[in-house]
Amino acid sequence: MSEGTLIIGGNKSPAGPGRPRSFDEAEALEKALCVFWHKGYETASVDDLTEAMGLSRSSFYGTFGNKQALFHKALSHYSRRGLKTLRDVANAGGDDPVGAIMEALANPQGGRDGCMLINCLTELAPHDEEVAALGRHHLESIDEIIARALKPSDPGQALVKARAFASLAIGTLALRKAGVPADQISQTLKQARSVITP
C-alpha cells in the first residue's frame, strides 16, 4: 500500500510505449488520497481528481484507468504507508510499545477527517469486495503488529488480546470525528487498556 519516481508535469500527453511518464505517480496518488479523504469516494469527481493531481484527463485515464481503479490503488498505497508507520513505532522500542501503537492508531491530534481506510470501509465495503478485502488485510496486519509487540509466550492468546487493543484504538476514531478533545481521547485509550490488562 513501488510507484516509480518521475518528473511532475501534469498537462503533457500520457506516455506511449517506451516513453516515460511525465509525472510522479506516487505524488499523484498522495494528491488523489487527499481528495478521496476529504470528499469521500462518491462525492469526489474526476474533475476534482485531475485538478488536484495536476493531470489532464487523457493522462488520468491512460495511467489509472478510471476513478475506481485509482481509488483502489490510492487506498492500497495508504494502507502500506500506514502499516509501515505502525511497524516503525513498534520497532522504536520504549517501555510501552503497545501503548505507542494504540496512540498512533488513534492519532488523537489528527483532526475530524478520521482514518481514510476506516472511513472507506464504512462507506464502501458492503458494496465493494476489493475494498472489503483490503480492509480485512489491513486490520489483520495491525493485529499482528500489536501481537508481536506483546512478546507473547502464547501467540494465539496474544493475537486475541491484540485484536481487542486494535478495536479500542480504532473505535476512538469516532470520538475524533465528533470533535472530542485530543487529551480526552488519549485518556480514554489509557482507561480502555486498563480494562483489558488490569
DABEL-V75877 format. One record per pair of residues at least 6 apart in sequence whose C-alpha atoms are under 7 Angstrom apart, sorted by sequence separation. I is the first residue (numbers start at 1). GAP is how many residues later the second one is. D is the distance in whole Angstrom. If there is no record, write none. Layout:
BEGIN
i=(I | I)
gap=(GAP | GAP)
d=(D | D)
END
This chain:
BEGIN
i=(15 | 50 | 64 | 125 | 152 | 14 | 50 | 90 | 124 | 125 | 36 | 150 | 35 | 12 | 50 | 121 | 89 | 90 | 121 | 147 | 89 | 147 | 9 | 10 | 172 | 8 | 9 | 35 | 121 | 6 | 7 | 8 | 86 | 144 | 147 | 6 | 7 | 8 | 143 | 146 | 6 | 7 | 32 | 6 | 5 | 6 | 143 | 5 | 32 | 143 | 169 | 4 | 5 | 31 | 32 | 46 | 3 | 4 | 31 | 3 | 143 | 168 | 28 | 165 | 33 | 32 | 75 | 10 | 11 | 14 | 10 | 11 | 14 | 29 | 10 | 13 | 14 | 98 | 98 | 97 | 98 | 87 | 79 | 90 | 114 | 114 | 106 | 114 | 102 | 105 | 106 | 112 | 113 | 105 | 111 | 112 | 106 | 112 | 102 | 106 | 112 | 108 | 109 | 1 | 108 | 1 | 38 | 1 | 1 | 108 | 1 | 108 | 1 | 37 | 1)
gap=(6 | 6 | 6 | 6 | 6 | 7 | 7 | 7 | 7 | 7 | 8 | 8 | 9 | 10 | 10 | 10 | 11 | 11 | 11 | 11 | 12 | 12 | 13 | 13 | 13 | 14 | 14 | 14 | 14 | 15 | 15 | 15 | 15 | 15 | 15 | 16 | 16 | 16 | 16 | 16 | 17 | 17 | 17 | 18 | 19 | 19 | 19 | 20 | 20 | 20 | 20 | 21 | 21 | 21 | 21 | 21 | 22 | 22 | 22 | 23 | 23 | 24 | 25 | 28 | 41 | 42 | 42 | 44 | 44 | 44 | 45 | 45 | 45 | 45 | 46 | 46 | 48 | 48 | 51 | 52 | 52 | 58 | 59 | 59 | 59 | 62 | 63 | 63 | 64 | 64 | 64 | 64 | 64 | 65 | 65 | 65 | 66 | 66 | 67 | 67 | 67 | 68 | 73 | 74 | 74 | 75 | 75 | 76 | 77 | 77 | 78 | 78 | 79 | 79 | 80)
d=(5 | 6 | 5 | 5 | 6 | 6 | 7 | 5 | 7 | 4 | 6 | 7 | 7 | 7 | 7 | 7 | 7 | 6 | 6 | 5 | 6 | 5 | 6 | 6 | 7 | 6 | 5 | 7 | 7 | 7 | 5 | 4 | 6 | 7 | 5 | 6 | 5 | 5 | 6 | 5 | 5 | 5 | 6 | 4 | 5 | 7 | 5 | 7 | 7 | 5 | 7 | 7 | 7 | 6 | 6 | 7 | 6 | 7 | 6 | 5 | 6 | 7 | 5 | 7 | 6 | 7 | 7 | 5 | 6 | 6 | 4 | 5 | 5 | 6 | 6 | 6 | 6 | 6 | 6 | 6 | 7 | 7 | 6 | 6 | 6 | 6 | 5 | 6 | 7 | 6 | 6 | 5 | 6 | 6 | 6 | 4 | 6 | 7 | 5 | 6 | 6 | 7 | 6 | 7 | 5 | 4 | 7 | 3 | 6 | 6 | 5 | 7 | 3 | 5 | 6)
END
